[in-house]
Amino acid sequence: MGQEYNMEEIAELQKETIESLKEYIPNLQRGLSQVTEELKGERKEDTDEYLRMNIDGLNWVIEAYNGTVSSVDPEKTKIDVSSLEEGVEKLSKSFMAKEDAGIAESIEKYMLPFLEQFMNAMA
């Protein structure tokens, strides 16, 4: 079985994760914006790999969000979870179908706004 944590340890882990997210999300936003431009225009030799790296980063952020949302200021939290879920579903379908336009649209319409909202909630 996994390690059990007391409430203080959980709060400390959430705090550390939030600090990591504050540093990581701006880099991910830049990466997602760049790969979106590649998907909408001139693909590069490494676009698929760069996209996978960004999707992995996005998955980590969503997991971290799920694990830290209880410690984020509820007054600042204006995250539309249903929109995030819809975006994840559309991104996943487009990714599996290798539809560049659908991937780019999902990133722009759902993922980048989620990252911005999450950053604001952690401010």
N, C-alpha and C positions, 0 to 999 in steps of 0.2 A: 504494500500500500504506500501511498504518498506521504510525505512529511506533513504533519499537522502544525498549524501556526496559531498563536494566540492573537487576540485583537490588535495588540500593540505591534506585533511583527507584521501583520497584514497591513496595517496603516503605514508602517515604514516601507514595506515593499511597494505599496501604491504610490507613496511619495517619490521613491527612487524611480519608479517607472514613469511617472509624470515628468520628472526632470529629464529623463532620457527622451521622452516623446517631444518635449519642447525643443530639444536640440535636433532631433531626427526629422520631424515633420517638415520644416522648411526645405531640407534637402530632398525629401520625397516629393514635395510640391514641385520643385524645380525639375526633378527627374520625370515626373508624370507629365508636366507641361511639355518638356522636350520630346518625350516619346510620342505624345499626342501629335505634335507637329510633324514628326517623322511618319506617323501612320496616315496623316491627312495629306502628306505631300511626298517628299522624296525619302523613301525607305533607304536605310543604310545597311551595310553588310551585317551589322550587329543589332539591328532593330529588334529582332525577335528575342535575343538574349537580354537586351536592355529592358524590354517590356516584361519579361519573366522576372527579372531582378526587381523591378518596380512593383509588380503584382505581389511578389513575396513580401516586400516592404509594406505594402498596403494591408496585406493579410495580418502581418504582425501588429500594425497600428490598430486594426479592428479588434484583434484579440486583446490588445492592451486596453483599448477603450472599454471593452466588456468587463475587464478586470479592475478598472479604475473609476468607472462612471459613478460609483457610490461615493467617491471621495472628491469629486469635482463639485464646485459651487453650483447648487441647483438654480440659483438666480441667474447665473451666467450661461447655463446649459440650454441652448436653443437648438439642439440637434434633433433633426427630423429622422427618427429611427426608421419609420416606414419607408421614407425616401431612400435611406441608406440600404435597407433590405432590398428594395426594388432595384437599386443601382447595382448591388452585388449580383443579383440574379441576371440582370441584363449584361453586365460585364462578363460574367461567367459564360453565358450562352454565346456571346460574340467571340470570346476568346477561344472557346471550344470549336466554333465554326470558322475561326481565323478570318473574321470579318473586321477588317481594319477600321472602317467607318463606324461600326457599332461599338468597337472598343474605344475609339477616340471620343465618341459621343457620351458613352457611359462615364468615362474619366472626367470629361468636362462638366457634364450635367449633374453627376452624383458624387464622384469621389473627391474632386477638388473642393466643392462646397462643404462636404463633410469634414475634410481636413481643416478648412478655414474655421468652421464652427467649433471644432474640437480645440483648435489653438485658442480661440477666443474664450472658450469655457475654462481653459487652464490658466488664463492670464491672471 
